[in-house]
Amino acid sequence: MSTTSPMRYPLRPAGTERSSFETPRPALPAAPGNADQRLRAQVLERLSQTSLRHLDIQIEVQEGLVRLCGALSDPKLRTLAEWLVFTTAGVQAVCSDWQIDPGRAPSSPH
């Protein structure tokens, strides 16, 4: 019984090998902090285009999770803020920690 080894073909023609400094490197993923900063800027931009820009809303972003904090008097504003944030590209989840401020006059969301 005769066994033959498979022929091995070079991947490149002879004399065209790459030197070590020409070898392509895989792209490094963006640092999480940079992605979080960009996402926070996008969220701020979306909120600033509505009546929510006049409210004191704190925004924290960590790995796609957006946390909203602030004082609101109108539940409609809470719903609007959460919807705007959740529909922003890159947002994985929204967590909110709102406080009811009875002294703040209700305002319309548009």
Secondary structure by P-SEA (a helix, b strand, c coil): ccccccbbbbcccccccccccccccccccccaaaaaaaaaaaaaaaaaaccccccbbbbbbcccbbbbbbbbccaaaaaaaaaaaaaccccccccccccccccccccccc
